[in-house]
């Protein structure tokens, strides 16, 4: 009988892994075991691919997109794994298999699961998924002060661990709007740097001004209120420089809000790069909205207050693996949309860090007694994030953090009408432009 020989083509860059207290070999062994408890013990940012015979297991943190594609060869299948669709397509084209390719045939590894694939011939293998991040409901009391201490305490731990890894003479920037997420990241980072005896002169708060947006005034008011205005550094950008097709090519996605957000991210990153050619490390608050369920429910006709409250990881993972609405090509929630942060940063040459995406923060937030905290009231839900984070920042740093009304990044960096004029297209048009890349 013919013996198929499956091939694994791992195009992920292992040098991008930022592991806490583990070697890459140790982390790979944990993923290969398939033991969810062992994989949950991997700290940091990671995308791990491991193989034993015909079995391949892949796991990633929320901030590291990973995709795969199964190519058919005469001698057996080839499983191609990469962080990008175009990397997969490039390998297939270089090896004569591009006629098998369509971007919708690629699959995204969902965050917080070990994905197991057997590299076998026919029939096609069906991946299996084992969750390694499991919320434990009602682990904390329905007390916003206690929750804040635990939540921002966990944030401080993650930031401290990251700071110890960053070279001691390297400057650190925060993508800063003066909102709750970037504001808390900035204040806790400054506090951690003081505690560790690090030079605060390394720290800057970069705020994008792409044309009469409200963020710059908000950022200035935030920092002035805590007597840290000297850390603010505005970055200006012209809307005429926005190239929608380039943004779609870089992000490989077509969701309107994510394309707009990525466009503003590119403008900010390029502005920093022009001013500081050697700058490398940039922090942000991505994931904070998802953790605290801070999105307007009435903007999404699929959602109700009950669906938001009763689905602990809705905003991180979408409707979940195995559900009707789960996208195999794109995953769901921040598991999908984090590419809006990851891809622009990689493209411009920055190493990003979003502490709110770390498992400890995600797991803690998902474990809150949301039903009791909100009593299924939307106004109460929207007020919770500010209460929890501000009280936690006060407990951890001693500082009174100002709390402003939530606003999306792109809606703060530029006037709303100017944003609509610069990027007037809908999701269907963006999807068409993306697919045209591979026509």
N, C-alpha and C positions, 0 to 999 in steps of 0.2 A: 504494500500500500504506500502511496505517496505521502511523505511526511512534510507538512507545511512548516516553514520556518518563519515565525513572526519576527518583524524588525521593529525596534523602538528607536525613533529619531527624536531625541530630546534637544530642542532648540532653546529651552529656557536658559537664562544666564544665572548659574549658581552663585556668582559673585554678588548678585543683588540681594541674596538672603541676608537678613540681619537677625541673627539668632541670639537669644538670651541664655547663657549658661549651657549651651549645647554645641557640639561640633556638627557639621553638615552630615557626617556619617551617622552620628547618633540620631539626628532628626530623620534621616532617610530610613534608618532601621525601624523607627517608631511608625512611620507611615507604612512601610512594607508589612509590618505586623497586622495592620488593619484594626488595632486595638484603639477604640475612640478615647479611652482615658489616657493612653500613652500619647496620642496625637494632641489631645487638649493640653498636655504638658509642654508642648513646644511654644516657647515664648518668642515674641518679636514678629518680624515681617518675613514671610516665607512663601515659596512656591516649590514644592518638593515632588519629584518624580522618582519612583522606585520600582524595580523589576525583579521578579523571581520566576524564571522560566517563562511560561506564557502569561503570567499574571502581572499586570501593571497597576500600581496604585498611585494616585495623585491627590495631594491635599494642598490647600493654600489658605493664607489669611485673607481677610476682607479687602486689603489694600493691594493685592497682587493678582490681577486678571491672568487666567490661564485658559488656553483653548487646545483642542485636539481635533484631529481628522484621521480617518482610517482609509488609507489608500490600498487598492487591490493590485497585487503583483502576482505573476505566474507562480513564483516560488513561495508565496505566502503574503499575508497582509503587512502593511507598514503603518504603525501608529505614530503620527507626527504631532508633537506637543510643542507649543510656543505661547508667548504672551500676546501675539498679534495674529490676525487673519492674514495680513500680507506676508508675514514670515512663513506661514504654512504654504501659501500660494507660491512663494518664491522657491521653496524646496521642491514642491511638486513640479513646477515648471522646469527647474534645473535638472530634474530626473526623469522628465518625459511623461509625467502623470497629470499635467494640468488639464487634460480633457475630462478628468474625473471631478474637477473642482467646481464648486459653487459656494459663495460665502455662507449660504444658509445650510450647507452640509457640515460646516464646522460646529463644534460643540464647546460650550463654556463649562469648565469645572465649577460647580456652585461652591460658594464660600461656606465654610463650617461643616463640610462633609469630606469623608474619604471616598473618592471615586475609584471603583475597581473595574478594570477592563481586562478581559482575557483576549490576547492576540491570537486568534484562531482564524481558520479559513471560513468556510461557509457552514451554517448560516452566519450572518453578521452577529457579532457579539452584542449583548445588551448590557450597558453599564449598570452597576449596582452602587448604592450610596449608603454610607454609614455616618450618621451625624456624630460630630465630636464636640460640638458646643451645645449644651442643653440647659435652657433656662430652668431655674427652680422657682416656681411661682411662690410669691408671698414670703420670700426668704427674709426680707426686711420689713419692719413695721410701717404702717401708713403714716409716717412722720417725716415731713419734708426736711427737717433739720438733720435727723439721723441719716436719711437717704443722701442728703447733700454732703455730709461728712464722709460717708463711705464712697460716694461717686467721685468727688473731687479728690479724695484721698487716693483712690485708684488712679485717677488722672495724674496726680503728682508722682506716684510711683513709676508710671510708664514714662513720664517725661524725664524723671531723674535717671532711669535706666538708660534712656536714649542719650542724654547729655553725657553720661560717663563714657559712652562709646564714641562720641564725636571728638575729633582731635581738639585739644585744648586751646589752640590758637586760631581756630576756624570761626569766622563770623556766622551768625545764625539769624535768619529772617523769619518773620511770621506774616503770612498773608492775612491782612488785618482790615476788618470793616468796622470794628467797634461793636459788633453784634455779640450775642451771648457766647457763641462757640469760639470765635477767634479771640474775643476778649478774655475769656477764661484761660485759654491756652497761653496767651501772652502773659497774663498776671501770674499764673502758676509757674511758667517757665522762668520768669524773672525771680520769683521766690525761690525756686529750686536752684538757680544759679547762685543766688546769695548764700543759700544754705551750704552749697558745695564749695563755696569760696571761689567761684568763677568770675571772670571779668565781665561785668554787665555792659561794658562798652562794645562787646561783640554782638549785642542784640539790637535788631531794628524791627519796626512795625511798618511793613510796606502796604500802602493803601492805593488802590487804582482809582484814578480820575480819568474816565473816558468821555467826559462831557456832561457837566451839570448834574451828575448823580449825587444823591444825598450822603453817600458813605464817607466822603472826606470830612465833611462837617461833623458827622457822627463820630468818626474816629478821633478827630481832634478833641471833641467834647469829652469822650471817654477817657483819653489819656490825661487831659488837663484835670479831670476830676480826681485822678489818683496821683497827681503831681508827677506825671511821667511823659509830658508832652514832647520832651526833647528826643524821645525814641521814634517819633513819627517821621516817616519819609514818604511823601506822595510820589506816585509814579503816574505820569500823564501819558495818554495814548489817544490817537485820533481814530474816529470810527471809519474814516475812509481807508484805513489800513486793514480792515477786517476782510478776510478772504474765506467765505463760507465753505467753498469746495476744499480748501486746505484743512479747515477744521474737521470736516467730515472724513477726510483722508486720514488725519492723525488719530481721531477718536474711533473710527470704524463703526460709527453708530449714527442714528438718525432721529433720536428722540429730541423734540424741539428744545425743551428746557435744558437738556444736557449739552446740545450743540451751542446754545447761547452761552451757557456757563463756561464751556471749554473755550469759546472765543474770547471771553473776558480773561480767562486764565492765561491764554497765550499772550494777550496784550500785556498783562502784568509781568509775566515771566520774561518776555522779550525786553520790556522796559528795564527790569532789574539787570538782565544780562548786558544790555547796552551800557548801563552805568557802572556795573561791577562785573567785568568779564570773567573773573575767577570765582565768583560766588557759587557755592554748591548746595548748602543745606537750607531748606525752606520748610517751615511748619505751617499747618493750617488746622481749622476746626471741622473739616469734613467728617461726617458721621454723627455730629452732635444733634442735628435735627432728627436724624433717623432714630437715634437712641431714645430721645425724649418725645417721639411721636409729634413733632412740631411742624406739621404741614396742614394747610387749610383743607379740611375734608370736603368742603363744598366745591372745590376745584376739580375733584375727581368723582364723576357720577357712579363709579363702581364701589365707592366707600361709604360706610356709615360709621357713626361713633362706636357702635358695637363691633363692627369688623376690625376697627383699628385697635380698640381696647382688648379684644379677645384673641388677637393674633400677635403674640409677643414679639415676633421677628418680621412683621409685615414689611416695614420700611427697609430692613436690611436684606431680606431674601425674597421679597415679593410674596406670592401666595404659597410658595414652597414647592420643593421637589416632589414630583408625583402627582401634582394637582393639574387640573385641566388648563389653567392659565400659565403654568410654568413654561418659560421658553427654553428649550434645549440649546438653541443657538446663542441666546444672550443671558440666560439665568433671569434674575429678577431683583428688584429693589436696588440697594446700594451695591449688592453683589454684581450687578450689571453696570450701574451708572458711575461707579468709582473710576471708570476709564476716563471720565471727564477731568479728573485730577491727575491720574497716573500718566496718561499718554502725553498731555502737554508738557508735564515736568520732564519726562524722559526725553522728549523731542528737543527741548531747549537745553538739556544737560544739567538738570537739578536733581538732587536726591530729596524727595519729599517725605514728610512724616506727619501722619494724622493720628494723634494719640486716641481720639475717640473711636477709631476703628479697631483698637486692640481688643482681643477676646475678653479680657477682664472687665472692660467698660461695657461692651455689648452684652455680655452675660448678666452683669449686674443690673443694667437698665431693663433688660427683658424679664428680669425676675421680680420687678416691682409689683405691688398689688394695685395695678392700674384701675381695676374696677372700683375698689374702695376709694382710691385717691381722687377719681373723677366723678364717681356716681353717674357715669355715662353722660356727663354734661360737657359740651364742646368748649364753652368758655373756661370751665375749670381745667380742662385738658391743656388749653393754650397758655394758661397762667402758670402751670406747674413747672415748666422748664426754667423760667426765670427765678422762681422761688427756690428750687432745688439747687441750681448752679450758684446763684448769688450767696445762698446760705453756706454752701460748701466752700466757696472761695473765701468767705469770711472766716470760716472755721480753720481752714488750712493755712491761709496767708495773713489773716488779720486785716485784709483790705476790703473796703466797701466797693463792690463792683457795680457800676451803673447798668441798668437793664433797659434796653431799647426794644421797640416793636420789631418782630421778625421781618426780614426782608431777604429775598434771594440775592445772591452775589451779583448777578447781572443786572438786577433792578436797582442796586445801590451804586454800581460803578458808572452808570450812564442813565441819563434821563429816559423814562419809559417810552416816550414818543420817538426819541432818537434811536432807541433800540429796535423799535418796530420798523423804522425806516431802513436801518442798516441791515436787518435780517427779517424780511417780511414773509418768509416762506413757511409753509406748514410741514407737518411730519411726512406727508405723502411725497412732497417735493424733495425733502431731505433724503428720504429712502431711495427715491429714483436716482438722485445724484450719487448716493453710495453704490448702488448696484451698477451704475454706469462705469465705475472704476474697473469692473471685471467683465464688462460687456464684450 
